[in-house]
């Protein structure tokens, strides 16, 4: 066979190979995430797909699954083939680590204890704040109805409960006084929501309650979905730092061959672009430069950590949220 024929044959093979490569379907990544992060990850995905294409030349399709954080963790444990989990409490990922679904050392796999962003708890009230709500004490007053998430089904609810408990403790109160205070607050809760979005829907669409306790990030979601200035935002004097941890679902990526894609996706959350998107959604970025840039978005507030008052979320889970714990002692489902 002469040289020209060999070159022609090789060229045809290369053309066929490129045709096969281009015909290959895009890799698909499923992100199982918490309820009120829908809009945030919609924008993250819209930015990540073209970035990944430009960086690697590969197409990728990102799919989302949202619900109460703990409910999502259970779904993944029971077989939902998520490639990554992006939650709002460490206990939900620890739950998966205990079952061998994510790595035991998942917190060491990414910076900042594998939490690229944080949030805190604040109050949304009816326009004009007719009940004059300014701080946690006002949520215990007679005639005030409070909408919160069930702490047994969502991280939003756990952080709301711990923020209220911590408010008393940070003011010098005892655990007994904190328990009494939180008990009074939950007596003003007409019904527990399943997740953060369920709570927002109850408050704004079903007009239940006078105040919604929720993540700071939910402010932007409410503005986008229901229109700006539908509610007033009240920052309490003291609140809690809520970390938003992430992890690769090792079980799924081993099966699908998506480990590199999953790691790249989660690392994108730490990029300047990812941190900017977080800030635009009222989610607190880890980047000090981006945080400073959005200083007008993130109001000054006295914040405490879970570790400072409760040891860890896992310890708080055992004391407060397991069956027969402090929460069950103060709240009767109705």
C-alpha positions as CSV (number, residue, x, y, z in Angstrom):
1,X,0.0,0.0,0.0
2,X,1.5,3.4,-1.0
3,X,2.0,6.3,1.4
4,X,-0.9,8.3,0.0
5,X,-3.3,5.5,0.5
6,X,-2.1,4.9,4.1
7,X,-2.6,8.6,4.9
8,X,-6.0,8.5,3.4
9,X,-6.9,5.4,5.4
10,X,-5.6,6.9,8.7
11,X,-7.5,10.1,8.0
12,X,-10.7,8.1,7.4
13,X,-10.2,6.2,10.7
14,X,-9.6,9.5,12.5
15,X,-12.7,11.0,11.0
16,X,-14.7,7.9,12.0
17,X,-13.3,8.0,15.6
18,X,-14.2,11.7,15.9
19,X,-17.7,10.9,14.7
20,X,-18.0,8.2,17.4
21,X,-16.7,10.6,20.1
22,X,-19.1,13.3,19.1
23,X,-22.0,10.9,19.0
24,X,-21.3,9.8,22.6
25,X,-23.9,11.1,25.0
26,X,-23.0,13.8,27.5
27,X,-22.1,12.6,31.0
28,X,-24.9,13.3,33.4
29,X,-24.4,14.4,37.0
30,X,-27.2,14.4,39.6
31,X,-26.9,16.7,42.6
32,X,-29.1,15.9,45.5
33,X,-29.6,19.1,47.5
34,X,-31.6,20.8,50.1
35,X,-35.0,22.5,49.5
36,X,-34.3,26.2,49.3
37,X,-31.1,25.9,47.1
38,X,-33.1,25.3,43.9
39,X,-32.5,28.8,42.3
40,X,-28.9,28.8,43.5
41,X,-28.0,25.6,41.8
42,X,-30.0,26.5,38.7
43,X,-27.6,29.4,38.2
44,X,-24.5,27.3,39.3
45,X,-25.4,24.6,36.7
46,X,-26.0,27.3,34.0
47,X,-22.5,28.6,34.6
48,X,-20.8,25.2,35.1
49,X,-21.9,23.5,31.9
50,X,-20.3,26.0,29.5
51,X,-17.2,26.4,31.8
52,X,-16.7,22.6,31.8
53,X,-17.1,22.5,28.0
54,X,-14.6,25.2,27.5
55,X,-12.2,23.6,30.0
56,X,-12.4,20.0,28.9
57,X,-14.1,20.0,25.5
58,X,-16.8,17.7,27.0
59,X,-20.5,18.1,27.2
60,X,-22.2,17.5,30.5
61,X,-25.8,17.5,31.7
62,X,-26.6,18.5,35.3
63,X,-29.8,17.3,37.0
64,X,-31.1,18.4,40.4
65,X,-33.1,16.7,43.2
66,X,-34.4,18.9,46.0
67,X,-36.2,18.3,49.2
68,X,-35.7,18.5,53.0
69,X,-32.0,17.9,53.7
70,X,-32.5,14.8,55.8
71,X,-35.1,13.4,53.5
72,X,-32.7,13.8,50.6
73,X,-29.9,12.0,52.6
74,X,-32.3,9.1,53.2
75,X,-33.2,8.9,49.5
76,X,-29.5,8.7,48.6
77,X,-28.9,6.1,51.3
78,X,-31.8,4.1,49.9
79,X,-30.5,4.1,46.3
80,X,-31.0,7.5,44.7
81,X,-28.0,7.6,42.3
82,X,-26.8,11.1,43.1
83,X,-23.2,11.8,42.1
84,X,-22.9,14.6,44.6
85,X,-24.8,15.8,47.7
86,X,-24.9,19.4,48.6
87,X,-26.6,19.7,52.0
88,X,-27.2,22.3,54.7
89,X,-26.1,20.2,57.7
90,X,-23.1,18.0,58.3
91,X,-25.2,15.4,60.0
92,X,-26.9,14.5,56.8
93,X,-23.6,13.8,55.1
94,X,-22.3,12.0,58.2
95,X,-25.4,9.8,57.9
96,X,-24.3,8.8,54.4
97,X,-20.6,8.3,55.5
98,X,-21.8,5.9,58.2
99,X,-23.4,3.8,55.5
100,X,-20.4,3.8,53.3
101,X,-22.1,5.9,50.6
102,X,-19.7,8.9,50.9
103,X,-16.0,8.8,52.1
104,X,-15.4,8.6,55.8
105,X,-13.0,11.6,55.5
106,X,-15.4,13.6,53.3
107,X,-14.7,16.8,55.2
108,X,-11.0,16.6,54.2
109,X,-11.7,16.2,50.5
110,X,-12.5,19.9,49.9
111,X,-11.5,23.2,51.6
112,X,-13.2,24.7,54.7
113,X,-14.4,21.4,56.0
114,X,-16.0,20.7,52.7
115,X,-18.4,23.6,53.1
116,X,-18.0,26.2,50.3
117,X,-20.7,28.5,51.6
118,X,-22.6,29.4,54.8
119,X,-25.8,31.0,55.8
120,X,-27.7,32.1,58.9
121,X,-31.2,32.2,60.2
122,X,-33.4,35.3,60.0
123,X,-37.1,36.2,60.0
124,X,-39.4,37.1,57.1
125,X,-42.5,39.0,58.3
126,X,-45.6,40.4,56.6
127,X,-45.1,43.7,54.8
128,X,-45.0,46.5,57.3
129,X,-44.2,44.1,60.1
130,X,-47.6,44.4,61.7
131,X,-46.7,42.3,64.8
132,X,-43.6,44.5,65.4
133,X,-41.2,41.5,65.4
134,X,-37.6,42.5,66.1
135,X,-35.9,39.6,67.9
136,X,-36.3,36.0,69.1
137,X,-38.2,37.1,72.2
138,X,-41.0,38.4,70.0
139,X,-41.6,34.9,68.6
140,X,-42.7,33.7,72.1
141,X,-45.4,36.3,72.6
142,X,-49.1,35.4,72.7
143,X,-50.9,35.8,69.3
144,X,-47.7,35.4,67.2
145,X,-47.8,32.4,64.8
146,X,-44.4,31.1,63.8
147,X,-43.7,29.0,60.6
148,X,-40.6,26.7,60.9
149,X,-39.4,23.5,59.4
150,X,-39.6,20.2,61.3
151,X,-36.1,19.8,62.7
152,X,-36.4,16.0,62.2
153,X,-36.8,16.4,58.4
154,X,-34.7,19.4,57.4
155,X,-31.6,21.2,58.3
156,X,-33.5,24.5,58.0
157,X,-35.5,23.3,61.0
158,X,-32.5,22.2,63.0
159,X,-30.7,25.4,62.6
160,X,-33.8,27.4,63.5
161,X,-34.2,25.4,66.7
162,X,-30.5,25.7,67.6
163,X,-30.4,29.4,66.8
164,X,-33.3,30.0,69.3
165,X,-31.7,27.8,71.9
166,X,-28.3,29.6,71.4
167,X,-29.9,33.0,71.6
168,X,-30.7,32.3,75.3
169,X,-27.3,30.7,76.0
170,X,-25.4,33.6,74.4
171,X,-27.3,36.0,76.6
172,X,-26.1,34.1,79.7
173,X,-29.0,31.8,80.1
174,X,-28.9,28.2,81.3
175,X,-30.0,25.1,79.3
176,X,-33.1,24.9,81.4
177,X,-34.0,28.5,80.5
178,X,-33.2,27.8,76.9
179,X,-35.5,24.8,76.9
180,X,-38.3,26.9,78.5
181,X,-37.8,29.6,75.9
182,X,-37.8,27.2,72.9
183,X,-40.9,25.4,74.3
184,X,-42.8,28.8,74.4
185,X,-41.7,29.5,70.8
186,X,-42.9,26.1,69.5
187,X,-46.2,26.6,71.2
188,X,-46.7,29.4,68.7
189,X,-46.0,27.0,65.8
190,X,-49.3,26.0,64.2
191,X,-47.8,23.3,62.0
192,X,-44.3,22.0,61.1
193,X,-43.2,22.3,57.5
194,X,-41.4,19.4,55.8
195,X,-38.7,21.5,54.3
196,X,-37.7,25.1,53.6
197,X,-39.6,25.6,50.4
198,X,-42.7,24.0,52.0
199,X,-42.4,26.5,54.9
200,X,-42.1,29.4,52.4
201,X,-45.2,28.2,50.5
202,X,-47.2,27.9,53.7
203,X,-46.2,31.4,54.7
204,X,-46.7,33.2,51.4
205,X,-49.2,31.2,49.4
206,X,-51.4,29.8,52.2
207,X,-50.9,32.9,54.4
208,X,-50.1,30.8,57.5
209,X,-48.3,32.6,60.3
210,X,-46.9,36.0,61.1
211,X,-43.2,35.2,60.8
212,X,-41.2,32.7,58.9
213,X,-37.8,31.6,60.4
214,X,-35.6,30.6,57.5
215,X,-32.2,30.8,55.9
216,X,-30.9,34.2,54.8
217,X,-30.6,32.8,51.3
218,X,-34.4,32.4,51.1
219,X,-34.8,36.2,50.9
220,X,-33.6,36.2,47.2
221,X,-35.7,33.1,46.4
222,X,-38.8,34.9,47.7
223,X,-38.0,38.0,45.7
224,X,-37.6,36.0,42.5
225,X,-40.6,33.8,42.9
226,X,-43.2,36.1,44.6
227,X,-41.8,39.6,43.6
228,X,-39.7,42.0,45.5
229,X,-41.0,43.7,48.6
230,X,-43.6,41.1,49.4
231,X,-42.2,40.6,52.9
232,X,-39.9,42.5,55.3
233,X,-36.7,41.0,56.4
234,X,-35.8,41.1,60.1
235,X,-32.3,40.3,61.4
236,X,-32.3,39.1,65.0
237,X,-29.6,40.3,67.3
238,X,-28.0,36.9,67.5
239,X,-28.1,33.9,65.1
240,X,-26.2,30.8,64.1
241,X,-23.6,30.0,61.4
242,X,-25.1,27.4,59.1
243,X,-22.5,25.6,57.1
244,X,-23.5,24.1,53.7
245,X,-21.4,20.9,53.3
246,X,-20.8,19.0,50.1
247,X,-19.5,15.5,49.2
248,X,-19.0,13.1,46.3
249,X,-21.3,10.1,46.5
250,X,-18.6,7.4,46.1
251,X,-21.1,4.6,45.5
252,X,-22.6,6.3,42.5
253,X,-19.4,7.7,40.8
254,X,-17.7,4.3,41.0
255,X,-20.7,2.8,39.2
256,X,-21.0,5.6,36.6
257,X,-17.4,6.6,36.2
258,X,-18.1,10.2,37.1
259,X,-15.7,10.7,40.0
260,X,-13.6,13.4,38.2
261,X,-16.7,15.2,37.0
262,X,-18.2,15.2,40.5
263,X,-15.0,16.6,42.1
264,X,-14.8,19.3,39.4
265,X,-18.4,20.3,39.9
266,X,-17.9,20.7,43.7
267,X,-14.6,22.5,43.3
268,X,-16.4,25.0,41.0
269,X,-18.4,26.1,44.0
270,X,-15.1,27.4,45.5
271,X,-14.2,29.3,42.3
272,X,-14.6,33.1,42.1
273,X,-17.5,32.6,39.7
274,X,-19.2,30.1,42.1
275,X,-18.7,32.3,45.1
276,X,-20.1,35.3,43.2
277,X,-23.2,33.3,42.3
278,X,-23.6,32.3,46.0
279,X,-23.4,35.9,47.1
280,X,-26.0,37.0,44.5
281,X,-28.4,34.4,46.1
282,X,-27.8,35.7,49.6
283,X,-25.6,32.7,50.5
284,X,-22.5,33.7,52.3
285,X,-19.3,33.0,50.4
286,X,-16.2,31.7,52.0
287,X,-14.1,34.1,49.8
288,X,-13.4,37.2,51.9
289,X,-12.9,39.2,48.8
290,X,-16.4,38.3,47.5
291,X,-17.9,38.7,51.0
292,X,-16.4,42.2,51.2
293,X,-17.8,43.1,47.7
294,X,-21.3,42.2,48.9
295,X,-21.1,43.8,52.3
296,X,-24.4,45.6,51.7
297,X,-26.1,42.2,51.2
298,X,-24.9,40.6,54.3
299,X,-26.0,42.6,57.3
300,X,-23.8,42.7,60.4
301,X,-25.1,40.2,63.0
302,X,-23.7,38.5,66.0
303,X,-23.1,34.9,65.0
304,X,-22.1,31.8,66.9
305,X,-21.0,28.4,65.7
306,X,-22.6,25.0,66.4
307,X,-19.3,23.8,67.9
308,X,-19.2,26.7,70.3
309,X,-22.5,25.8,72.1
310,X,-23.4,22.3,71.0
311,X,-20.0,20.5,70.4
312,X,-21.1,19.4,66.9
313,X,-24.2,18.9,64.9
314,X,-23.9,15.2,65.5
315,X,-23.9,15.8,69.3
316,X,-26.9,18.2,68.9
317,X,-28.7,15.5,66.9
318,X,-28.3,13.0,69.8
319,X,-29.4,15.5,72.5
320,X,-32.1,17.4,70.7
321,X,-33.5,15.6,67.6
322,X,-33.4,11.9,68.1
323,X,-36.6,10.2,69.2
324,X,-37.1,11.1,72.9
325,X,-34.7,14.0,72.7
326,X,-35.2,17.6,73.9
327,X,-37.4,18.5,70.8
328,X,-39.8,15.6,71.5
329,X,-40.1,16.8,75.1
330,X,-41.2,20.4,74.1
331,X,-43.2,19.8,71.0
332,X,-46.2,17.5,70.5
333,X,-47.2,17.0,66.8
334,X,-50.6,18.4,66.1
